[in-house]
């Protein structure tokens, strides 16, 4: 997520802000479901857009919002397509329309960073927003990005709006983990479930749009992202493909991994703005450890130490997130632990 107060906490590194993104990849069915509901004249008041990170949930929410707020249809751009030159779209993109409310994690001016959650003060803006009439007598739209960031009090405050459907009002709740939202919220929303396109399809899209330099990097980014287009863009922009190769090489070196190589990764990933890459690092490292354990098990060798290392890594990452442990020391501990397992194994050989 962005750490720039002028950009927004809802913006992924390497990606345009969702309000500025006019294309979406791989979700025509979900868009058509919303378009059909809109055209029927019986639009449900709350929509929960679910799916993995970077799959295009927020992009779809903003595309739907443009149409609800009056942007002219552009069929060649998909069921919810609209032109960036449309006057309504220009107002939305410049955040100049009073008929759209975005709820996201607020900026902490004292600490100069985004708050870790959507606060109750933010959520209480929704009922006040819907109490007001639309400037042109039309619709009002509220986007929550992401609903996963709401604390309990914020969720309860938003629930009041969901319990009393606003007149000519619609809410879009973007969520990566819908199961963690209160059942009282889930039950009041119609769900649009987005799934990542195939790895091959997303790789082709990355090539076609020029986001990747070549077919190899496009395929590597798509594999790491599980086919999620937005996450693939973030990985390309942040050097995620190169990082994954670096981590896998380090684990393959095992006991021969040097202190300099370990410190190099820790120094880079502990810098400000590297949160997304740190998440990728732990994901790649955990997978590399699993591969080491699997290879030994398949060869009839003892894989206990590698399995323990995998469990210890998961515990370390969970504690680091919960206790706000120093990122650099956490990364050093994680890589040092892997090297120790390899050295122990080598000593027994």
N, C-alpha and C positions, 0 to 999 in steps of 0.2 A: 504494500500500500504506500501511497505517497506520504512524504513527511513535509511537504510544502503547503503552508496554509492557504496559498493562492490557488492551489490545484484541487485539493480535497482528499479526504480520507477514503473516498470510494474509488480512487483511481489506481490501477495497477501499473507498476513500472513497465515502460515499453508500450503502453496502450494509450489510446486517446481517452479522455474522459467520456463516460458512457453517453452523456448528453450531446457529445460531438460526433459520436459514431453512428453512421447511417446504414451501414450494412451489417448483416448478421449471417453466420454460416451454419447451415445444417439443421435449421429449426422451422422449416416451412409448416410442418404439421401443427406444432404448438401455436405458431402465429395464426394459422387458419382457424384453429379452435377459438382463439380470442376474437378474430375478425368476424366469425360467424355469430358469436354471442353479441358483439357490438351491433352488427347489422340487423339482428333480430329485434332490437329494441328492448331486450330484457337482460341487460348487462348486470352481472353479479357485482356487488359492491366491493368485494375484496378478493384479490388473486395472489396466491402464493406461488412464486416461481422458484422451482427447486432444481438442483443439479450440482455437479462438482465445481470447484473453483475454476474460473477462467473459461467456462463453457459458453457464456454469452447471456447470462440471466439478466444482468443490469441493462445490457444493450437492448434486449427484448422489451424490458419494462419501459425504457425511454421511447422505443419505437411505438409501443402501444399508447403511451402518454401523448405523443404528438398527434396521433389520429383522434384520440378522445377530445383533445383540446382544439380540434378544428383544422389540422393540416390536411391538405388535399391528398387523396390517394395517388400513389405512384405504382401501379400494378407491376411494372417491369422490375421493380426493386423488392418484390415479395409481397405477401398478403398485408403486411403493415408498413410497406414502404412509403416514404415521403421524401420530397426534395429538400436539400439543405437550403435552397433558395426560397422556399415557402416562407411567407412572413411570420406564420405561427412558429415554424421551426427556428427562425432567427431569434424570435423573442425568447423561446425556451433555451436555446443555446447560450444566449447572453444573460440568462437568469433574470430576465426583465419582466416575466409574466407573473402576476399576482395569483394566478390560478393553479400554480404547481408548487408543492412543498416537498423538499427533500430532507428526510431525516437520516442523519449519519452521525458517526462519532464526532463530537465537537472538538475544537482546537483548545488546548490548554495553554493559555497565554503565559502563565507563570513558568511552566516547564518547557515551553516551546516545542510541544509535540501533541499528537492527537491523543485524546483520551482513550482509554482501553475499552470503553463501552459507550453505548448510547444511553444517556442519562434520562431520568424521569422528567427533567426540565425540558429536554428535547421532545420527548414523546408527548408531553402535554400541549405542544404546539398544534398537534393534529386536531383535537376537538375544537380548539379555537379557530383554526383554519377553516374547518368545515361548517362552522356556525355562520361564517361570512358568505355572502352571495358572490357568485362569479361576476367579474367585471362586465362581461357581455351577456349575462344571463345564461351562460352555458354550463359546462362541467368544471369540476375541480378535481385535481389529481394529487395524491400523496404517494411518494416512493420511499420505502424504508430499505436502505442499503448499508449494511445487511441486518436483517431481523435477528440474526444470530448474536449481534453485538448488544442487544438490549439487555439491561439488567432486569431483575424481577419487578422492580417498581415501574420501570419503563414499559415492560410488557403489560402490566396491569393497567397502566394509564392508556395504552393503545387499545386494550381490550374494550374499554368503554365506548370507543368510536366504532369498533367492530360490532358491538352489541346493539348499537342504534345506527343502522345504515344511514349515512348522510344522503340528503336529496341531491341527485345529480352529482354524486361524488364517488370516486373509486380509489382504492388503495392497492398498491403493488408491494408485496413483501418479498424481497430477494433473500433466499436462504440457502446455505450450503448444507446445513444439517437440520432439516425440518423436524426430526424426531426429538430435538432438544427444546423445541418451542412448546409452550403450554398447550395441552390438548384443547383448552377453551379457545385458543387462537386458531389452531389448525382446523377445528371443526367449523369455523365460520368463514373459511376461505375456500375458494375453488382453486384446484391445483393445476399448474402447468409444469409438468416434469420434463426437464431438458436432459438429454443424454449426449455425451460427447460423440462426435462423428468418428468414423474409423481412423486409426492412425494413418493409414494410407491416404484417405480423403483429406485430412487436415494437412498432411505433408504436401499434397498437391496444391492445396489452397495457399499455403505459405510460399510455395514457388511462384504460383500465378500472380500473387499480389506483390511479389518482390520483397517479402519480409525476410526470406532466407536467401543466402548467396548462391546456394546450390542444392541439388537433390539430397546430398548426404546430410548436410546440416539441417535441412527441412525435416527429413525422416528422423534424425536423432532428437530434434526438439519435440517433434510430435510424439515420439515414443515416451520421452520423459514426462510429457504433459498428459499422457493417457488419451491423446486425441483432442484435448480441450484447446480450442484455438487461442483464446486469450492468454492462457497460461503458457502456451508455446511461444507467443510473442514476447511475454515477459522473460522467458528463459533465454531467448535469442538476444534480447536487449541487454540482459544482465550477465551474459557470458555463462549461462547455465549449462550449455552443452559442453563447453570446455571444462567447467568445474566438475561435471560428472565424470569426464574422462580422467581428470586429475585424481579424483578420489578413488576411482577404481584401480588406477595404476598404483596408487599409494598402498592400497590394501593388498594388491597382488605382490608388491615388494615385500610385504610382511615384516620380518625381522630386520630387513635391510633398509627400511624406511629411515631417512635421516631426520635429525632434529630440525634442520634447516627447512626441509620440505614441509614438515608438520607446522612449524611456526609461520611459514609463508601463507598457508591456507588460513590459519587462525588469525593472522594479522589482517588479511584481506576481508574475511567474513565478519570481523568484529567492528568494522567501520559503520558509521551511521548510514542508514538507507539500505543495508544489506539483509534486512529481515527475510525477504522472499528467498534469497540465495541461501541463507542459513537453514531455512526449512527444507530446501532442496538438498543441501549438504547432508542433513540427518537422514533424509529419505533414501538418498543414494548410498550412504554409508550402511544403513540398516540392510538394504538389499544386497550390498556387496558381502556383508557378513553372512547373510542367509545363504548366498551362493557358496561361500567357503564351507559352511556347515553341510550343505547338501552334497557338495563334491566329496567330502570326506565320508559321509554316510553311504553314498553310492559306491564308494571304493572299499567299503567294509572297515573303515578306520573310525577311531573315536572322534565324535564331533561335539562332545560335551562342552569343551571350553569355548567353542565358537557359539554354541547355543546360549551359554551363559553370558557371553559377550553381547549377544543380540538383546537379551533380556535386560542386561545392565544399561545398555544404550537407551532403551526405551524409558527406563526409570530415570536416567540422567536427564533426558530431554524433558520429561514430564516435570521433574523437580526444578529444572532451569526455568521453565515457563511459569510455574506456580510461585517460585520464590525470587524471581527476577535475578537469577545468578549471572555473574559476569560472562558475557558471550565468549570472550577469548579463552578464559580458563575452562569453560565447558567444552569448547571445541578441542583444546589441548588434551583435556582428560579423555574425551571420546577417542581421539586418534591414538593417544598414548596407550589406552587400554587395548586397542586392536593390535598394536605392535607388541605389547607384552604377551598377548595370547600367542602370536606367531613365534616369539622368542622362546616361550615355554615349550611350544610344540617342537621347535628345532632342537632344544636341549634334550628332549626325550628321544629324538631320532637316533 
